[in-house]
Structures are given as C-alpha cells and as structure tokens.
C-alpha cells in the first residue's frame, strides 16, 4: 500500500529532529506538530517520495534483523497513527494491483 502526505503538512528539521507541522489550512484536521524519531523520519521521507510500505518493510527487516510480520506490524502502527492524526492519507489509486 502507498500513502501520501496530506496537503498542508510541512516537514522540517529542528535541531536534527524531523517535525511534521500542520499549516493553518489543515489545522482543523491536525491540531499539533508531530516529532519523528530517526527511523520514522526516513520512513516519512520515503513515503513522500512515492515508496510503498512493502519497500519500507523489506528495509526494516534488513536493518532490524526481524521477521516480516514484526516489520509489517511496526509500519501498520506507524502509518495508522499518522493517518489517524491526519498527517497521512492512503493513496487510493495505488491500492489497486498493478
């Protein structure tokens, strides 16, 4: 599955920490900033570049030397949380098989 950032979300780094900041246009949906740890920061930027969660899962498996199920659970939780908080949108066009 692919996700895309909600229009109106600004990504920046402050003191080396990735931060997602909602603009006034989407503040009624996302009413707070979100700090990302290093892995989440890389995942966010990768999702913004059009990479799928499946690609992130493979990379996480290699990096953390864990099972596919553990990696999938991590990214389901991460993407689910960002969708719930309004920062990410599921890319409905990419959910159809190619």
C-alpha positions in Angstrom: 0.0 0.0 0.0 1.1 3.6 -0.6 0.4 6.7 1.4 0.8 10.3 0.6 1.2 13.3 2.9 -1.8 15.4 3.4 -1.5 18.7 1.5 -0.8 21.4 4.0 1.7 19.4 6.1 5.2 20.9 6.3 8.2 18.7 7.1 11.2 20.4 8.7 14.1 19.6 10.9 14.7 21.4 14.2 17.9 20.6 16.0 18.2 17.4 13.9 14.7 16.1 14.7 12.2 15.7 11.9 9.0 17.5 12.7 5.6 17.5 10.8 3.8 20.8 11.2 0.2 21.4 10.0 -0.4 24.7 8.3 -3.4 26.9 9.1 -5.3 25.3 6.2 -5.4 21.9 7.8 -5.2 22.8 11.5 -8.8 21.8 11.9 -7.7 18.2 11.0 -4.2 18.1 12.5 -4.0 20.4 15.5 -0.5 19.7 16.7 3.0 19.0 15.4 4.5 15.6 15.3 8.1 14.8 16.2 9.6 11.8 14.3 12.4 9.5 15.5 15.2 8.7 13.1 13.5 5.7 11.5 10.1 7.4 11.3 11.8 10.4 9.7 13.3 8.2 7.0 10.0 6.4 6.5 8.1 9.7 6.2 10.5 11.0 3.5 10.4 7.7 1.7 6.6 7.7 1.7 6.6 11.3 0.4 8.8 10.1 -2.5 6.2 7.5 -3.5 7.7 4.4 -2.0 5.3 1.7 -0.8 5.0 0.4 2.7 6.1 -3.0 1.3 9.5 -1.5 0.4 9.8 0.0 3.9 9.0 -3.3 5.5 11.8 -5.0 3.5 14.3 -2.3 4.5 13.2 -2.5 8.2 13.7 -6.3 8.2 17.2 -5.9 7.0 18.0 -3.1 9.4 16.5 -4.6 12.5 17.0 -8.3 11.6 13.4 -9.1 12.3 10.6 -11.1 10.8 8.4 -9.7 8.0 5.4 -9.9 10.5 7.2 -7.7 13.0 8.2 -5.2 10.4 4.7 -5.1 9.0 3.2 -4.6 12.4 5.6 -1.7 13.1 4.6 0.1 9.8 0.9 -0.7 10.2 1.1 1.0 13.6 3.2 4.0 12.3 1.1 4.7 9.2 -2.1 4.0 11.1 -1.2 6.6 13.7 -0.2 9.2 11.2 -3.5 8.6 9.3 -5.5 8.8 12.5 -3.8 12.1 13.4 -4.3 13.4 9.9 -0.8 13.6 8.6 -1.0 10.8 6.0 -3.7 9.8 3.5 -4.0 6.4 1.9 -3.2 6.7 -1.8 -6.4 5.1 -3.1 -5.0 5.0 -6.7 -2.1 2.8 -5.6 -4.2 0.3 -3.6 -5.3 -1.4 -6.8 -3.0 -4.2 -8.0 -0.6 -3.3 -10.8 
